[in-house]
Amino acid sequence: MKQAALFNLMIGCLYAQSQQNNFVGGMVGVTTLSADGQTSITTTGSNVSLYKPENGITTRFFYGRHLSDYFSLQGTYTFNRNTLTLTSFATLSGQESVYEQMRSSTLQMAGVEAMAYFRPRSSALRPYLSSGGGASHFASTAQRVTVQRGVLPIPPATFTAVKPFVRVDVGIDMKLTRGWKFRYSFGESILRNPISVQLIPQGKRNLASFQNLFGFVKEF
């Protein structure tokens, strides 16, 4: 009996090693930032502000561990770059002021996510849902002012912000060769908006970052 138990223990250890519980990988894709704006109308004048983002390139690197057939944890680092156009228009006592400013921006996010898979690790296709959060660093630099008339102050040449974020992703892992998988994911990250506070009047929405990503996973 003792020999059988020892044999089973050895087989279990070898099986656990063969499962390749750790994984690492990288992804690239496209990021879309949410827009925002605000309108203020009074008896003496009116003011309209908005910003418009353009799609940008994003990269993500991750390291994780499979806890079971259906649950995993991973740490991620994501970087994306987008261009922005900030605009404000105001009339006060019959006088008009307007500006339009082009800016570049970067958003870096580092966090931890829990992953729930819907099929076991032996499956060739494994859809998953992940959720988590962490800390983000946003930075923006002015490129040029295309329009400026009147007395409206334009946003500063540079501004930065460190904010917590939350993220939800849906995706799928597709088995390739032994230890390698292809991964696609679509997700949304939400944080307090560091762009809207620069508008006059200030916007009210949170900043949402929508990311379409694809890349590869190596298990070991």
Buried (B, 14 or more C-beta within 10 A) or exposed (E): EEEEEEEEEEEEEEEEEEEBBEBBBBBEBEBBBBBBBBEEEEEEBEBBBBBBBEBBEBBBBBEBEBEEBBEBBBBBBBBBBBBBBBBBBBBBEEEEBBBBBEBBBBBBBBBEBBBEBEBEBEBEEBEBEBEBBBEBBBBBEBBEEEEEEBEBEBBEEEBEBEBEBBBBBEBBBBBEEEEEBBBBBBBBBBBBBBBBEBBBBBBEBBBBBBBBBEBEBEBE
